Amino acid sequence: MRIEISQGVADVRLNRADKRNALDPAMFAALVRAGERLKTEPGLRAVVLSGEGPDFCAGLDFAAFQAMRSGDRISADVDLPPADGPAKETGQRAAYVWTELPVPVIAAITGHALGGGLQVALGADIRIVAADAKLSVLEIKWGLIPDMTGTQVLPELVGRDVAKELTFTGRIVNGAEAVSLGLATRVADDPRAEALELARSIAGRSPDAVRAAKRLLDLPRDHEAGFAAEQREITALIGSPNQVEAVTASFEKRAPRFTDPA
């Protein structure tokens, strides 16, 4: 992660452009640590979260899917201090830490925001997206569910029926459709430039009022129960026969052969 702070605005970038800013253990840890650091940053008024290079975040690193064949979970290997909020697991913390920041967080989305990458973006308060960006709740492709807070956040943004359609299908939507569905706030030719301009505008407002507004607008949902349910479901899925088959078929570029649940 790269963090540059100027006049109360933190410019935060996922910095793994050669891998489309994919999520590996180091990236999970960096996201959580960056967010935790900014929670207590003196004089902070707003945050812009974006990715270096053409993509925001293309989701889990391919190595993670290979590990899942044997039931392993790369985020479990990340060494972090214990969480004090409702998000306990590393992947959930990597997304939810941006919601926990006391100041507004604006995600600037270009290129791919897929799977876990989209869930990180959903942790922001506002999402400014390029028209040709590609967003997807992609976990179903790998026989999984969104487990980085996505199952709890999506219905609030797009409605329960649209959340189900996106989650069941994993279909990719462009920036314009993302705005129409509620996944994103607005389209921009240069999302990062617009996000920084918006952040500077917010930074010029009363910080007490802005923080109070964020606290009130985020009240309250039973995240703890929802996040715990996510973890029960994902733990049962990783390494299960159908999940392994989803990954294997994808790598072998063939149609999967799933077994019906008992």
N, C-alpha and C positions, 0 to 999 in steps of 0.2 A: 504494500500500500504506500502511496505517496500522499503526504498531507502538507499543504501550504496554507497558511492563515494570513489574511490581509484585511484590515479594517473590519474585523469581526466576522468575516466570512471564511469558512474552511473549505478549501478546494481539495476533495478527497478522491483519489483515483485508484482503482484496482490496477495493479502494475505487473501484469503477466501477459502482455499483448501477443507474444509469440504463441501462446496457448489459448488465445481468445479469452484471457482472464478466467480460465476454468478454475473450478474449486478443487484444490488439493489440500492436504493438511495445513501447509503453510498459509494458504490463502484463507482458510477458515479461521486460523489463529489470528492472522493479521486483521481480518474484518472485525473480530470481536475486540481485539486490543485497541484498534483505532477508535471504535465506538466508545469503549470504556474510557479511553484517554479524553475524548472530546466531551464526555459528560461533565467533567470538572475543569474544562479549559477556561481560564479567565477571559472575560470580555467576548465570549463567543455569542454571535447573534443568529447565525444561519449556517447550514452545511449544504454543499453541492457534492453529490456522489456520482461518479462516472467511471468509465473504463478507459485505460490507455489504449491507443490503437483504434481499429474500426468497430470493435465490439464492446458492449457493456459487460456481459458475462455469459458464456455459452453453456453454463451448468457444470455438472460434475466432470472432473477429469476422467478420461477413459479408463485410467488405471483403477479408479474406484469401482467401475462396473466389472472389471476382471476380478477384483478382490471379492465382490459379492457372490461370485460363483461358489466360493467356499464359506459363505456366510459372514465374511468380514465387512467392517464398516470403517472407512478411513477417518471419518470425523471422530470416532471413538478413541483414536490414537493421539488426539490433540491435547497437549498439556496446558490447561488454563486454570486460573483460580476458580473456586466454586461460584456459581451464579447466585444472586440474591433476589432475582425476579422470577416470573412464572416460566420463562424459557430456561430449561435446564440443560438440554443436549446441545452440543457444540453447533450443529447446523441451525437449530432454532435460534440460538444466540446470535449467530452471524447475520440473521435477518432482523430479529427483534431488537437488537441493540440500537438500531437507528430509530425505531419507534420510541425507545426509552430515553433518547436524548431530549433534554428540556427545550431545545430550540428546533425550529422547522428544518427538515431535511428534504432536499429536492434532488431526485434522481434524474440524470440526463442520460437518455437511452438511445444508443445508436447500434446498428448491426444486430447482433443476437443477444436476446435476454431469454434464455431457455431454462426450464426446470428450476434448479436451485438459483440460477442467476435471476430469473424472474421473481422468485421469492425474496431475494435480497432487495430488489427494486420495490417490492410491495411493502417493505419495512419503512420506506420513505413516506413523507406526508404528501408529496406532490411528485408526479412523474411527467417530465417533458420528453417527448419521443420524436424521433425522425419518422417521416412518412413511410420510408422503406425499411424501417426496423422490423425485426422478426421476433415475436413474442410467443411463448408457448408454455403451457402447463404440461411439460413433456414427459413426466415421470412414468406415465402409463406405457410408453414405448419400451421401458425397461422392466415392466411388471411391477411397478412401484406406485406409491401415492406421494403427493407433496407432503413432506414431513418437516419443513423448515418454517412452520406456522401458516403455510399457504391454505390449508383446509379451513382455517378459522378466519383468515383475512379475505379470501376470495369472495365468499357470499356477501360480505358487507359492501364490497365494491361493485360487483356486477350482478348481484341477485343470485339466489340459490340455484335457479334453473340454468342460468348461463354458466355458473361455476361448475355445475355438474357436467354440462356439455363439454366445456373446455377440459375438464379433468378426465372424463371418460374417453375422449377422443385423442387428446394431445395435439390437436390441430394447431398449425401456426397461423397467427394473425399479424397483419402489418400494422404500422403505427396508426393509420387512420381508423381502422376497425377497432384497434385497442382503445382509442378515445371514445368511439361510439358505444363500446361495451362497458366502459368505466374502468378498464385496466390502466389507462393513462389519462392524464389531465388535459393535455393539449399537444398538438403537433407543432414542430418548429424546424426550420431549415438547418439551424445550428443549435441543437438542444443544449449543449454545454454553455454556449454563450448566453442563451436565453435564461438558463438556470442561474448563472452567475449574476445576470442583471436583476432577476427576481430576488435572489438572495441579498443583493446590495440594497434593493428597495426595502425588503423586510428589515434589514439591519438598521435602516434609518427610522424605524418605528420604535415605540416604547418597548424595551425588552421585557419589562414586567408584564405588559399587556399581551405581548406575543406569547410568552411562556404560559400565562394564565389561560389564554385561548386554547393553546395546544392541550393543556391539562384537561380542560373542560370538554373539548371536542373528542378526546380519547376516552372519556368515562362511559361506564365501566363495562367490561365483558368478562366472563369467566374464562380467561385465557388458560389458567392453570389446568382446569379439567380438560379443555380442548387440546392443549399441547400434550398432556399426558396420554390422551387417547391416541393422538398421532403416533406417539412413540410405541405404544402397544401394537398398533397395526403395522408399522414399518418393521419392527423387530420380528414379527411373525412372517413378513414377506421376504426379507433379505435372506437369500440362500435357499428359499423354498423351491421345489421343482419347477413350478411355472415361472418363477422369477428368473431362475437360471436359464430356462428355455428361452425367455424373452431376450436376455442378453446374448445367448449363444446364437440364436436365429438372426439377431441384428448384425452381429459380427460376421456371420457366415452368409449374410445377404440372401436369406430365404424366408419363406413364410413360417411363422412359429407353429409348433404342434403342442397345443396346450391340453392339459388334463382337466376335465370338469371337476369342480369342487364336490366333495362328498355331501 
